[in-house]
Amino acid sequence: MGLGTFLSRLLPGRRRDGPSCEHMGMVQVVTTEAEGCEECLKTGDGWVHLRLCMICGKVGCCDDSPNTHATNHFRAEGHALIRSIEPEDSWAYCFVDEVMLPDPAAGAAAR
C-alpha cells in the first residue's frame, strides 16, 4: 500500500472507493527535472520533501520543511494539485478538495 492510500484511509471524511476531484482535468505537468525546491535553492535553505505543482510544474518543499513553499505556491497562485516527487511516494493531493488522489505519474519512471 502506498503512502497516499494509507493517508487517505486515515483522514476523516475522505472517500475510500477512489477519491476524485473536479480539478484533475487541470493537470498539465506530472514530471520534472528539478533538483530541489526552487525557492529554497535560491535562498540556500533546505527542505524535507519535494512536491510538484501539476498545473505549472513548480517544485516546492513540503509542509514539514521550514518554508512550506508548495503550500505557499497554492495560496499565491491557486494551483490546487500537487504530487510528491519523492522516490518512495506515489500520491497526489488537491488543496481545494482536501483529498488524496492517485498519482497521475504512477507506473512511469517519473520524478
Rosetta silent file (secondary structure, phi, psi, omega in degrees, C-alpha in Angstrom):
SEQUENCE: MGLGTFLSRLLPGRRRDGPSCEHMGMVQVVTTEAEGCEECLKTGDGWVHLRLCMICGKVGCCDDSPNTHATNHFRAEGHALIRSIEPEDSWAYCFVDEVMLPDPAAGAAAR
SCORE:     score description
SCORE:     0.000 S_00000001
   1 L     0.000  131.569  178.298    0.000    0.000    0.000 S_00000001
   2 L   -78.331  166.073 -179.216    1.369    3.431   -0.963 S_00000001
   3 H   -60.581  -41.003  179.396    1.543    6.422    1.335 S_00000001
   4 H   -60.402  -43.710  177.517   -1.322    8.166   -0.452 S_00000001
   5 H   -63.590  -45.359  178.983   -3.623    5.178    0.036 S_00000001
   6 H   -59.274  -49.313 -178.936   -2.569    4.867    3.650 S_00000001
   7 H   -64.804  -39.124 -179.064   -3.127    8.559    4.362 S_00000001
   8 H   -64.371  -28.196  177.715   -6.481    8.661    2.580 S_00000001
   9 H   -75.631  -26.723 -179.117   -7.702    5.877    4.852 S_00000001
  10 H   -86.052  -27.975 -174.604   -6.644    7.797    7.953 S_00000001
  11 L   -79.030  124.968 -178.382   -8.031   11.197    7.011 S_00000001
  12 L   -64.357  145.921  175.972  -11.650   11.666    8.137 S_00000001
  13 L    79.066    3.340 -179.283  -14.271   12.379    5.518 S_00000001
  14 L   -93.667  142.618  178.694  -12.197   11.039    2.655 S_00000001
  15 L   -73.773  142.010  178.015  -13.643    8.530    0.223 S_00000001
  16 L  -102.513   -6.691 -175.837  -12.057    5.108    0.213 S_00000001
  17 L  -100.851   36.206  178.898  -13.591    3.951   -3.048 S_00000001
  18 L   100.450   80.014 -178.417  -11.433    6.022   -5.357 S_00000001
  19 L   -61.134  149.716  177.467  -11.183    9.664   -4.380 S_00000001
  20 L  -144.838  166.315  174.281  -11.717   12.211   -7.082 S_00000001
  21 L  -152.207  156.772 -177.517  -11.841   15.929   -7.518 S_00000001
  22 H   -72.953  -10.007 -176.060  -13.015   18.276  -10.224 S_00000001
  23 H   -87.053  -11.398 -176.970   -9.524   19.732  -10.589 S_00000001
  24 H   -58.761  -26.467  176.934   -7.869   16.633  -12.082 S_00000001
  25 H   -68.875  -10.400 -179.678   -8.766   17.895  -15.550 S_00000001
  26 H   -89.770   -4.621 -176.869   -6.386   20.808  -14.929 S_00000001
  27 L   -60.503  126.343  177.602   -3.279   18.586  -14.752 S_00000001
  28 L  -118.977  -28.782 -172.017   -0.616   19.861  -17.156 S_00000001
  29 L  -132.734  131.661  175.628    2.637   18.568  -15.646 S_00000001
  30 L  -127.379   -5.827  177.773    3.445   15.238  -13.982 S_00000001
  31 L  -133.456  162.995  178.082    7.261   15.076  -14.224 S_00000001
  32 L  -152.003  157.817  173.112   10.179   17.392  -13.601 S_00000001
  33 L  -105.362    1.299 -177.115   13.926   17.534  -13.935 S_00000001
  34 L   -58.589  143.735 -178.643   14.214   19.942  -10.975 S_00000001
  35 L   -96.450   -0.966 -179.520   16.844   19.022   -8.407 S_00000001
  36 L   175.381 -173.901  177.232   15.083   20.607   -5.443 S_00000001
  37 L   -66.114  122.375 -174.673   12.709   23.247   -4.144 S_00000001
  38 H   -58.825  -43.404 -178.552   13.112   26.183   -6.500 S_00000001
  39 H   -71.621  -41.548  179.062   12.751   28.835   -3.793 S_00000001
  40 H   -64.502  -37.222  177.333   14.981   27.047   -1.269 S_00000001
  41 H   -63.061  -36.096  178.783   17.697   26.648   -3.893 S_00000001
  42 H   -67.205  -36.522 -174.791   17.612   30.420   -4.490 S_00000001
  43 H   -98.393   -7.363 -178.853   17.957   31.233   -0.784 S_00000001
  44 L    81.311   13.964  178.653   20.253   28.369    0.219 S_00000001
  45 L   -83.936  165.238  177.022   17.657   26.814    2.536 S_00000001
  46 L  -104.608  172.322  179.709   16.997   23.100    2.962 S_00000001
  47 L  -142.304  167.667  178.618   13.834   21.049    2.656 S_00000001
  48 L   -99.165  -55.619  179.603   12.398   17.766    3.890 S_00000001
  49 L  -136.142  159.124 -177.458   10.327   16.508    0.917 S_00000001
  50 E  -112.004  143.426  178.667    9.543   17.842   -2.545 S_00000001
  51 E  -127.983  143.110  179.469    6.174   18.468   -4.188 S_00000001
  52 E  -109.517  125.718  172.311    5.413   19.204   -7.842 S_00000001
  53 E   -71.860  120.693 -177.654    2.632   21.578   -8.862 S_00000001
  54 L   -83.928    1.769  175.723    0.776   19.649  -11.544 S_00000001
  55 L   -91.900  -49.572 -174.845   -0.626   22.850  -13.030 S_00000001
  56 L  -118.495  -10.685  178.030    2.594   24.770  -13.785 S_00000001
  57 L    91.011    2.842  178.690    5.447   22.432  -12.830 S_00000001
  58 L   -66.801  136.948  177.160    6.873   24.487   -9.961 S_00000001
  59 E  -102.629  127.524  179.133    8.718   22.380   -7.390 S_00000001
  60 E  -132.366  166.623  179.755    8.261   23.372   -3.758 S_00000001
  61 E   -88.021  157.581 -175.734    9.045   21.970   -0.347 S_00000001
  62 L   -76.623  175.522 -179.455    6.500   20.200    1.852 S_00000001
  63 L   -71.550  -13.284  173.234    4.792   21.475    4.987 S_00000001
  64 L   -82.285  -11.219  177.930    7.364   19.687    7.165 S_00000001
  65 L   -83.720  153.761 -176.796   10.026   21.928    5.624 S_00000001
  66 L   -57.374  -32.942 -172.391   10.791   25.307    7.221 S_00000001
  67 L  -102.227  -10.569  178.306    9.468   27.362    4.279 S_00000001
  68 L    42.937   48.915 -174.645    6.419   25.330    3.111 S_00000001
  69 H   -65.469  -30.603  179.366    6.859   26.578   -0.451 S_00000001
  70 H   -65.249  -46.675  177.877    4.420   24.097   -2.052 S_00000001
  71 H   -66.678  -40.057  177.673    1.520   25.276    0.115 S_00000001
  72 H   -60.246  -37.242  177.995    2.607   28.904   -0.287 S_00000001
  73 H   -63.953  -43.744  176.549    2.501   28.412   -4.064 S_00000001
  74 H   -59.119  -46.859 -179.081   -1.077   27.126   -3.828 S_00000001
  75 H   -62.511  -38.482 -178.274   -2.092   30.123   -1.701 S_00000001
  76 H   -78.370  -40.276 -172.510   -0.454   32.612   -4.053 S_00000001
  77 H  -105.457  -18.999 -177.656   -1.399   31.063   -7.405 S_00000001
  78 L    77.316   12.965  178.689   -4.465   28.959   -6.624 S_00000001
  79 L   -77.314  110.705 -166.422   -2.930   25.903   -8.275 S_00000001
  80 L   -79.328  -22.606 -168.396   -4.822   23.140   -6.497 S_00000001
  81 E  -111.030  129.489  173.074   -2.934   19.974   -7.442 S_00000001
  82 E  -129.311  161.617  169.607    0.413   18.678   -6.251 S_00000001
  83 E  -136.872  151.397  174.918    2.127   15.318   -6.298 S_00000001
  84 E   -73.376  140.603  173.871    5.001   14.012   -4.292 S_00000001
  85 L  -114.982   22.514  173.038    8.196   13.604   -6.258 S_00000001
  86 L   -77.535  138.959 -175.307    9.895   11.586   -3.562 S_00000001
  87 L   -56.892  -33.546 -176.736   11.070    8.213   -4.944 S_00000001
  88 L   -87.490   -4.146 -176.978    9.177    6.179   -2.342 S_00000001
  89 L  -102.689  152.369  174.397    5.885    8.086   -2.739 S_00000001
  90 L  -149.391   78.479  180.000    3.078    7.683   -5.237 S_00000001
  91 L  -155.853  160.440  174.026    0.298   10.122   -4.430 S_00000001
  92 E  -130.056  167.342 -177.050   -1.224   13.423   -5.410 S_00000001
  93 E  -147.834  139.776  173.988   -3.255   15.912   -3.379 S_00000001
  94 E  -106.405  116.821  178.640   -5.888   18.542   -4.101 S_00000001
  95 L   -63.544  -38.052 -175.902   -5.632   21.538   -1.775 S_00000001
  96 L   -70.044  -51.129 -177.830   -9.145   22.737   -2.623 S_00000001
  97 L   -84.991   -8.768 -179.669  -10.985   19.448   -2.127 S_00000001
  98 L    52.355   52.538 -176.989   -8.545   18.306    0.588 S_00000001
  99 E  -134.835  138.447  172.349   -8.355   14.820   -0.890 S_00000001
 100 E   -77.335  142.497 -175.474   -5.519   12.404   -1.601 S_00000001
 101 E  -131.454  158.524  173.257   -5.556   11.202   -5.198 S_00000001
 102 L   -62.603  144.401  179.827   -3.894    8.512   -7.274 S_00000001
 103 L   -73.206  119.729  179.257   -0.616    9.726   -8.714 S_00000001
 104 L   -64.720  -17.779 -179.944   -1.089   10.500  -12.420 S_00000001
 105 L   -97.136    3.738 -178.466    2.586    9.623  -12.960 S_00000001
 106 L   -58.115  137.700  179.161    2.329    6.222  -11.237 S_00000001
 107 L    91.620  -21.086  177.475    3.912    3.479  -13.241 S_00000001
 108 L   -92.174  155.090  175.730    6.100    5.884  -15.186 S_00000001
 109 L   -82.229   67.486 -172.924    9.754    6.408  -14.363 S_00000001
 110 L  -109.678  148.230  170.701    8.881    9.943  -13.355 S_00000001
 111 L  -115.371    0.000    0.000   10.286   12.319  -10.853 S_00000001
